[in-house]
């Protein structure tokens, strides 16, 4: 490809990168005399409609955005089988390369880079575009430390349906969100999660989840608690530790709800690392164990013992006893007051606290009614794509059974149902291809049955259920009826050897097979028309051609029969000569009988040596001359 000029304008100079579906080249734009980056779709995907659409979607998504932290798109084109995007050439390194070279980045550097990534995402989200593949590989850092977000290859407008392939999860396993791993509905909070993972990697030098396979990594995103980054790098401030943990909460409703708030906290941490990052739930709403209240009695008992007279000691003792009695009464009053206060407080507490009811699985209206009966506020904070019926409560925060104050807010996530998918047309498609199409469409293969067909080739689809171009839920089973090819019938063909060819042909033609005749010459007239061989008999496939070989009589060459080169036959009175088989040939005239002709005497028929002719009433013994 080096040296190729695309669009009669962009000359490819060198390969500078390669991704899963495209190769990136540095190129020279001869029209504007500047360097650009040209992303070319790989050959194996050029004829794949899905990949070409995805490739063009990247260009459309990025071209609609204008921000200093987003790589600019200049042009999109196709030349023969080459699909390409022309974009801004960024001289620098990817964030992944920087992390590999430097390991853990300083807190200030990580915050600066994260803020710029957030600014790019804020622009995208403002335009209803979710990137969905934020990772260090897609973050370019210029020599001036300007961050550029690139590779909107799987970006999608947030107001359109979510990709449900599947058989294909969109995103990179180490950085995608739990909802991406589950194939659920995604929104801007997916990018927030991925950004949190990127910050985690910047300050620790490693990703939070790793395993031998992408599937294992995905399961960890969904199920496994994360190791707080501060445990891996004690130098990061607690405020940044909390920010990262908040961004990578497994439940979207517990994360930052928009990038703007996250950027705001990053800026605050940059100015004050001791900042206290707030969580989604106020502390007063949480159930906790409180330390017992300590009554701080300022009375300090300070008994002094001296050497005064007993009387004097008794006087002092009397005073002290009075003082002690008064103190005891005071303490008793305090205790009684404390006990009374405890019961009074308990009574009040019981009227100001309640528990979050179990509403998961309930319809939204029913759940709202139950929550409000507990004097709590019901707030539907998110809708997620789910296999649960639309409007069903999926989860709550705080969770069921948690003690909260009256008038506290119960935030819930509601099922948005499943995206409807269009059933593809599979008629005439071979079974293996049909399976792949079904899987790629977010559906699943159902029952496969077979039928004979004279019109649909073997192993191709004859019928499907549901029908093509109808709507179906994800993972709907598609039943297929597949062709086994034409049905083969067998026919019993009788043996017709020794029969006359016409009779034999009539017998066999009535069975439904085809006939081919093969004649073999014979000089034996009695064998004329006799079938001497047939190519097949018994059980044969319908449509088979049966070849019948038979004798066909052919007269011998010459007018006289010859036997050993000697004339055979006798001459009659009328001058004719009869052959052995009874045929007559005209001989010499009677008047010429005494005239010699050649080596024989005229009118004389000789029989050679030991050879005899067949008996015939019209012939006489050989060598006898007729008068």
C-alpha positions in Angstrom: 0.0 0.0 0.0 3.0 2.3 0.6 3.1 4.8 -2.3 -0.6 4.4 -3.2 -2.4 7.7 -3.8 -6.1 7.7 -2.7 -8.6 10.1 -4.2 -5.7 11.4 -6.4 -4.7 13.3 -3.3 -3.5 11.3 -0.2 -0.2 9.5 -0.8 0.5 6.8 1.8 4.0 7.2 3.3 4.3 4.7 6.2 2.3 2.4 8.4 1.9 3.9 11.9 -0.7 1.6 13.5 -3.1 -1.3 13.2 -6.3 -2.2 15.0 -8.8 -5.0 14.9 -10.4 -4.0 11.7 -8.2 -1.2 10.1 -4.6 -0.2 9.4 -3.5 3.4 9.9 -1.0 5.1 7.6 0.8 8.4 7.7 0.0 10.2 4.4 0.7 13.4 2.5 -2.2 15.5 1.3 -0.9 17.0 -1.9 -3.9 19.3 -2.2 -3.3 21.1 1.1 0.3 20.2 1.5 0.0 18.7 5.0 0.4 15.4 6.7 -2.7 13.4 7.6 -3.5 10.0 9.0 -5.4 7.6 6.7 -7.3 4.7 8.3 -8.0 1.9 5.8 -10.4 -1.0 6.4 -8.7 -4.4 6.2 -9.2 -6.4 3.1 -11.0 -9.2 4.9 -13.7 -6.8 5.9 -14.1 -4.7 2.8 -16.8 -7.1 1.4 -18.5 -7.3 4.8 -21.4 -5.0 4.9 -21.5 -4.8 8.7 -17.9 -3.8 9.0 -18.1 -1.2 6.2 -21.2 0.3 7.9 -19.3 0.3 11.3 -16.3 1.9 9.6 -18.5 4.7 8.1 -20.3 5.1 11.4 -17.0 6.0 13.0 -16.4 8.7 10.5 -20.0 10.1 10.8 -19.8 10.0 14.6 -16.4 11.8 14.9 -17.0 14.2 12.1 -20.1 15.6 13.9 -17.9 16.5 16.9 -15.7 19.6 17.2 -13.4 19.7 20.2 -9.7 20.3 20.7 -9.5 16.9 22.5 -11.0 14.9 19.7 -9.1 13.9 16.6 -10.6 15.7 13.6 -12.0 13.9 10.6 -11.2 15.5 7.3 -12.5 13.1 4.6 -14.1 9.7 3.9 -13.8 7.9 0.7 -13.8 4.6 -1.3 -11.4 3.7 -4.1 -12.1 0.4 -5.8 -12.2 -2.0 -2.8 -10.5 0.4 -0.4 -12.6 2.1 2.2 -10.7 4.8 4.1 -11.1 7.7 6.5 -8.7 10.7 6.5 -8.1 12.4 9.8 -5.8 14.6 11.7 -2.3 13.4 12.1 -1.2 13.5 15.7 2.5 13.5 16.4 2.9 11.8 19.8 2.3 8.5 21.6 -0.7 6.6 22.8 -1.5 6.6 26.5 -0.9 2.9 26.5 2.7 3.4 25.3 3.3 6.0 28.0 2.0 3.7 30.7 4.2 0.9 29.5 7.2 3.1 29.4 6.7 4.9 32.7 4.5 2.6 34.8 2.6 4.5 37.5 2.0 8.1 36.4 2.2 11.0 38.9 -1.1 12.0 40.4 -1.0 15.5 38.7 -0.3 13.9 35.3 -3.1 11.4 35.6 -5.6 14.1 36.7 -4.6 16.3 33.8 -5.0 13.5 31.2 -8.2 12.3 32.7 -9.7 15.8 32.7 -8.9 16.2 29.0 -10.4 12.8 28.2 -13.5 13.9 30.1 -13.7 17.1 28.1 -13.8 15.1 24.9 -16.5 12.8 26.3 -18.5 15.7 27.5 -18.6 17.0 23.9 -19.6 13.6 22.5 -22.3 13.1 25.2 -23.6 16.6 24.5 -24.2 15.4 20.9 -25.9 12.2 22.1 -22.9 10.0 21.1 -21.5 7.4 23.4 -17.9 6.3 22.5 -18.1 2.8 24.1 -14.5 2.0 23.6 -12.5 4.3 25.8 -9.1 2.8 26.5 -5.4 4.0 26.6 -4.9 2.6 23.1 -7.4 5.2 21.8 -6.0 8.1 23.7 -3.2 10.1 21.9 -1.0 12.4 23.8 0.9 15.0 21.7 4.4 16.3 22.4 2.7 19.4 24.0 0.7 17.1 26.4 -2.6 17.7 24.6 -4.8 14.7 24.8 -6.7 13.5 21.7 -9.5 10.9 21.8 -9.8 8.8 18.6 -11.3 5.6 17.3 -15.0 6.2 17.4 -15.3 2.8 15.6 -18.1 1.5 17.7 -19.6 4.8 18.8 -23.4 5.0 18.6 -26.0 7.7 19.0 -27.4 7.4 22.5 -30.9 7.9 21.4 -30.9 4.9 19.1 -31.1 1.3 20.0 -28.2 -0.5 21.5 -26.2 -3.0 19.5 -27.2 -6.4 20.7 -24.8 -8.7 18.8 -23.9 -10.1 19.6 -22.4 -12.8 19.0 -20.3 -10.0 19.1 -19.9 -7.7 22.5 -18.7 -4.3 21.4 -15.7 -2.8 23.3 -12.4 -4.0 24.8 -12.7 -6.5 27.6 -10.3 -4.8 30.1 -12.1 -1.5 29.9 -15.7 -2.1 29.1 -18.5 -1.7 31.7 -20.5 -4.5 33.3 -23.5 -3.6 31.3 -21.5 -3.9 28.1 -20.3 -7.3 29.3 -23.9 -8.4 29.8 -25.0 -7.0 26.5 -27.4 -4.6 28.2 -28.4 -1.1 27.4 -25.5 1.4 27.6 -25.5 5.2 27.9 -22.9 7.9 28.9 -22.2 6.2 32.2 -20.5 3.4 30.3 -17.9 5.9 29.1 -17.6 7.1 32.7 -16.8 3.5 33.8 -14.2 3.1 31.1 -12.6 6.4 32.0 -12.4 5.3 35.6 -10.6 2.1 34.5 -8.2 4.2 32.5 -7.4 6.4 35.5 -7.0 3.3 37.7 -4.4 2.0 35.2 -2.6 5.4 35.1 -2.1 5.6 38.8 -1.4 1.9 39.5 0.3 0.8 36.3 -2.1 -2.1 35.8 -5.8 -2.8 35.0 -8.1 -3.8 37.8 -9.2 -7.0 36.2 -7.1 -9.4 34.2 -7.5 -13.1 33.1 -6.5 -15.5 30.4 -9.5 -14.9 28.2 -11.8 -11.9 27.5 -14.8 -13.9 28.8 -13.1 -14.3 32.1 -12.3 -10.6 32.3 -15.9 -9.7 31.4 -17.2 -11.9 34.3 -14.8 -10.2 36.7 -16.2 -6.8 35.6 -19.7 -8.1 36.5 -19.0 -10.1 39.7 -15.6 -9.4 41.3 -15.0 -6.6 43.8 -12.2 -4.3 42.7 -9.0 -3.8 44.7 -8.9 -0.1 45.7 -6.2 1.6 43.7 -4.7 3.1 46.9 -3.8 -0.4 48.0 -1.6 -0.7 45.0 -0.2 2.9 45.2 -0.2 4.5 48.6 0.9 7.8 47.2 -2.4 8.6 45.5 -4.7 10.8 47.7 -7.8 9.3 49.2 -9.9 11.7 47.3 -8.7 10.3 43.9 -9.1 6.8 45.3 -12.7 7.5 46.0 -13.3 9.2 42.7 -12.0 6.2 40.8 -14.1 3.8 42.9 -17.2 5.9 42.3 -16.6 5.9 38.6 -16.2 2.1 38.4 -19.2 1.2 40.5 -20.8 -1.9 38.9 -24.3 -0.4 39.0 -24.7 2.7 36.7 -26.9 4.4 39.2 -24.1 4.5 41.7 -21.5 6.1 39.4 -21.2 9.7 38.3 -24.3 10.5 36.3 -22.5 12.7 33.9 -18.9 13.5 32.9 -19.3 17.2 33.9 -19.5 16.3 37.6 -16.6 13.9 37.3 -14.4 16.6 35.6 -15.5 19.1 38.4 -14.2 16.7 41.1 -11.0 16.1 39.2 -10.3 19.8 39.1 -11.1 20.1 42.9 -8.7 17.3 43.7 -6.1 19.0 41.6 -6.4 22.1 43.8 -7.0 20.2 47.1 -6.0 16.6 47.4 -7.8 16.4 50.8 -11.1 16.9 49.2 -13.9 14.6 50.5 -15.6 13.0 47.5 -19.3 12.5 48.1 -21.0 9.2 47.2 -24.5 8.7 45.8 -26.1 8.1 49.2 -26.0 10.5 52.1 -24.5 9.3 55.3 -27.6 10.0 57.2 -29.5 7.5 55.1 -27.3 4.6 56.1 -27.8 2.2 59.0 -24.9 2.4 61.5 -23.8 1.4 65.0 -23.3 4.5 67.2 -21.1 4.8 70.2 -23.0 5.0 73.5 -23.6 8.5 74.8 -21.2 9.3 77.7 -22.4 11.6 80.4 -19.5 13.9 81.3 -20.0 14.4 85.1 -17.8 17.2 86.1 -18.1 16.3 89.7 -14.8 14.8 90.7 -14.7 12.8 93.9 -11.6 13.8 95.8 -11.5 12.3 99.3 -8.7 13.5 101.4 -7.6 11.8 104.5 -5.9 13.8 107.3 -4.7 13.5 110.9 -7.2 15.7 112.5 -9.1 14.5 115.7 -11.7 11.9 115.4 -14.4 14.4 116.2 -13.1 16.6 113.5 -12.9 13.7 111.2 -16.5 12.7 112.0 -17.6 16.3 111.2 -15.8 16.3 108.0 -17.1 12.8 107.3 -20.6 13.9 107.9 -20.2 16.7 105.4 -18.7 14.3 102.9 -21.5 11.9 103.4 -24.0 14.6 102.7 -22.1 15.5 99.6 -22.0 11.9 98.5 -25.7 11.4 99.0 -26.4 14.5 97.0 -24.2 13.3 94.3 -25.8 9.9 94.3 -29.2 11.5 94.0 -28.0 13.6 91.1 -26.6 10.6 89.4 -29.8 8.7 89.9 -31.8 11.6 88.4 -29.4 11.5 85.4 -29.8 7.8 85.0 -33.6 7.9 85.3 -33.5 10.8 82.8 -31.3 8.8 80.4 -33.5 5.7 80.6 -36.6 7.8 80.0 -34.8 9.6 77.2 -33.8 6.3 75.7 -37.3 5.0 75.5 -38.6 8.3 74.3 -35.9 8.4 71.7 -36.6 4.8 70.6 -40.3 5.7 70.2 -39.4 8.8 68.1 -36.8 6.8 66.2 -39.4 4.2 65.4 -41.6 6.9 63.9 -38.9 8.6 61.9 -37.2 5.5 60.3 -38.4 2.7 58.0 -37.0 0.0 55.8 -36.7 -0.2 52.1 -39.3 -2.7 50.8 -38.5 -5.5 48.4 -39.8 -4.2 45.1 -37.5 -6.0 42.6 -39.5 -7.8 40.0 -42.6 -5.6 40.6 -44.2 -3.4 38.0 -43.2 0.2 38.3 -46.6 1.5 39.4 -47.0 -1.2 42.1 -43.5 -0.6 43.3 -44.0 3.1 43.5 -47.2 2.7 45.5 -45.5 0.3 48.0 -42.5 2.7 48.5 -44.7 5.7 49.1 -46.7 3.7 51.6 -43.5 3.5 53.6 -43.3 7.3 53.4 -40.3 7.2 51.1 -39.7 8.9 47.8 -39.7 6.7 44.6 -37.2 7.8 41.9 -36.7 5.9 38.7 -33.2 6.9 37.9 -32.4 4.7 34.9 -33.8 2.5 32.3 -31.9 -0.6 31.2 -32.4 -3.0 28.4 -33.3 -6.3 30.0 -35.0 -9.6 29.3 -37.5 -8.7 32.0 -40.8 -7.1 30.8 -40.7 -3.4 30.2 -41.4 -1.4 33.3 -40.2 -4.1 35.8 -38.0 -2.9 38.7 -34.5 -4.5 38.3 -32.7 -3.1 41.4 -33.0 -0.5 44.1 -30.6 1.6 46.0 -30.5 1.4 49.0 -31.2 -2.3 48.8 -34.2 -4.0 50.2 -34.3 -4.2 54.0 -32.0 -1.2 54.6 -33.1 1.2 57.4 -33.5 4.8 56.2 -35.2 7.9 57.4 -38.7 8.9 56.5 -38.8 10.9 53.3 -35.5 9.4 52.1 -35.2 8.7 48.4 -35.3 5.1 47.0 -33.6 5.1 43.6 -34.6 2.3 41.2 -33.5 0.9 37.9 -36.3 0.0 35.5 -36.3 -2.5 32.7 -36.7 -0.9 29.3 -37.5 -4.3 27.8 -35.6 -5.7 24.9 -34.8 -4.1 21.6 -36.8 -5.6 18.7 -34.7 -7.1 16.0 -35.5 -7.7 12.4 -35.5 -11.4 11.4 -33.2 -11.9 8.4 -34.2 -13.7 5.3 -32.6 -17.2 5.2 -34.5 -18.9 2.3 -32.0 -20.5 -0.1 -29.1 -19.8 2.2 -26.9 -22.8 3.1 -27.3 -24.1 6.7 -23.8 -23.0 7.9 -24.2 -19.5 6.6 -27.7 -19.3 8.1 -26.4 -20.3 11.5 -23.8 -17.5 11.3 -26.4 -14.9 10.2 -28.7 -15.9 13.0 -26.0 -15.5 15.6 -24.8 -12.2 14.3 -28.3 -10.9 14.3 -28.7 -11.4 18.1 -31.0 -14.4 17.6 -30.4 -18.1 18.2 -30.9 -21.2 16.2 -34.0 -23.2 17.0 -35.2 -26.5 15.7 -33.8 -27.8 12.4 -35.8 -30.3 10.3 -35.3 -31.6 6.8 -37.4 -32.2 3.8 -36.9 -33.3 0.2 -37.0 -30.6 -2.4 -36.7 -30.6 -6.1 -36.1 -26.8 -6.3 -33.9 -26.0 -3.2 -30.4 -27.3 -3.3 -29.3 -29.8 -0.6 -28.4 -28.2 2.9 -30.1 -24.9 2.0 -33.1 -23.4 3.8 -36.6 -24.1 2.5 -38.6 -22.3 5.2 -38.1 -20.4 8.4 -40.1 -19.4 11.5 -40.6 -16.6 12.3 -40.8 -15.2 8.8 -38.2 -12.8 7.4 -38.5 -9.1 8.0 -40.7 -9.6 11.1 -39.7 -8.2 14.5 -38.4 -10.5 17.3 -36.8 -10.1 20.7 -33.1 -10.8 21.1 -32.3 -14.5 21.5 -35.6 -15.5 19.8 -35.2 -19.0 18.4 -35.4 -19.3 14.6 -36.6 -22.7 13.4 -35.4 -23.9 10.0 -36.6 -26.4 7.4 -33.5 -27.5 5.4 -33.5 -29.3 2.0 -32.3 -32.9 1.8 -32.2 -32.5 -2.0 -34.5 -34.3 -4.5 -36.1 -37.5 -3.1 -34.6 -40.6 -4.6 -37.1 -43.3 -5.7 -36.2 -46.9 -6.5 -37.9 -49.0 -9.3 -38.0 -52.7 -9.8 -36.9 -53.4 -13.4 -37.6 -56.9 -14.8 -35.1 -59.0 -16.7 -35.9 -58.9 -20.4 -33.0 -60.8 -21.9 -34.0 -63.2 -24.7 -37.1 -61.2 -25.4 -37.8 -59.3 -28.6 -36.4 -55.8 -28.4 -39.8 -54.1 -29.0 -41.5 -56.2 -26.4 -38.6 -55.6 -23.9 -38.6 -51.9 -24.5 -42.3 -51.7 -23.9 -42.0 -53.7 -20.6 -39.2 -51.5 -19.2 -40.6 -48.2 -20.3 -43.7 -48.8 -18.2 -41.6 -48.9 -15.1 -40.5 -45.3 -15.5 -36.8 -45.7 -16.4 -35.2 -44.5 -19.6 -34.1 -46.8 -22.3 -31.1 -46.8 -24.6 -30.8 -49.4 -27.4 -27.6 -50.9 -28.6 -27.8 -53.0 -31.8 -25.2 -55.7 -32.6 -25.1 -57.1 -36.1 -25.7 -60.8 -36.9 -25.9 -62.8 -40.1 -28.2 -65.2 -38.4 -31.7 -64.1 -39.3 -33.3 -66.2 -36.6 -31.6 -64.0 -34.0 -32.9 -60.8 -35.4 -34.4 -58.5 -32.6 -33.4 -60.7 -29.7 -32.2 -58.9 -26.5 -28.9 -60.4 -25.5 -28.0 -58.1 -22.6 -29.4 -55.3 -20.3 -27.2 -52.9 -18.3 -29.3 -53.2 -15.0 -32.2 -55.1 -13.6 -33.8 -55.4 -10.2 -34.0 -52.3 -7.9 -32.6 -49.2 -9.7 -33.0 -45.4 -9.1 -35.8 -43.6 -10.8 -34.5 -41.9 -13.9 -31.8 -44.5 -14.5 -31.1 -45.3 -18.2 -31.2 -49.0 -19.0 -29.2 -50.0 -22.1 -30.7 -53.0 -24.0 -28.3 -54.8 -26.4 -29.9 -56.8 -29.1 -29.2 -58.6 -32.4 -29.9 -56.9 -35.7 -29.8 -59.1 -38.8 -27.6 -58.1 -41.7 -27.6 -59.9 -45.1 -24.2 -61.3 -46.0 -22.1 -59.5 -48.6 -22.4 -60.7 -52.4 -25.3 -62.3 -54.4 -24.1 -65.9 -54.1 -23.5 -67.7 -50.9 -19.9 -68.9 -50.8 -18.4 -71.6 -48.8 -14.6 -72.0 -48.8 -14.5 -70.2 -52.1 -16.4 -72.9 -54.0 -19.9 -72.3 -55.6 -22.5 -74.3 -53.7 -25.8 -75.3 -55.4 -27.3 -77.0 -58.5 -28.5 -75.8 -61.7 -32.1 -76.4 -62.7 -33.6 -77.2 -66.1 -34.6 -73.6 -66.6 -31.0 -72.5 -66.2 -31.3 -71.2 -62.6 -29.0 -72.2 -59.8 -30.4 -72.8 -56.4 -28.2 -72.1 -53.3 -28.2 -74.1 -50.2 -30.8 -71.9 -48.5 -33.3 -72.2 -51.4 -32.6 -68.9 -53.2 -32.3 -69.0 -57.0 -29.8 -67.2 -59.2 -30.1 -66.9 -62.9 -27.5 -69.3 -64.7 -26.6 -69.8 -68.3 -29.0 -70.5 -71.1 -29.9 -74.2 -71.9 -28.4 -73.9 -75.3 -25.1 -73.0 -73.7 -25.0 -75.9 -71.4 -22.4 -77.8 -73.4 -20.1 -74.8 -73.8 -17.3 -74.5 -71.4 -17.1 -71.3 -69.3 -13.9 -70.7 -67.4 -12.6 -73.6 -65.4 -16.1 -75.1 -65.1 -18.3 -76.6 -67.7 -21.4 -74.5 -68.4 -24.5 -75.7 -66.6 -22.5 -77.8 -64.2 -22.5 -77.1 -60.4 -19.6 -78.7 -58.5 -19.3 -79.3 -54.8 -15.9 -78.9 -53.4 -14.2 -81.9 -51.9 -15.7 -82.9 -48.5 -18.2 -80.0 -48.0 -21.9 -80.8 -48.2 -24.9 -78.6 -48.7 -28.2 -78.7 -46.8 -30.7 -81.1 -48.3 -33.0 -79.4 -50.7 -35.8 -80.8 -52.9 -34.7 -78.7 -55.8 -31.1 -79.8 -55.8 -29.3 -82.9 -57.0 -26.1 -84.5 -56.0 -23.1 -82.5 -56.6 -21.3 -83.3 -59.9 -24.5 -84.5 -61.7 -25.3 -82.7 -64.9 -28.9 -82.0 -65.8 -30.0 -83.0 -69.3 
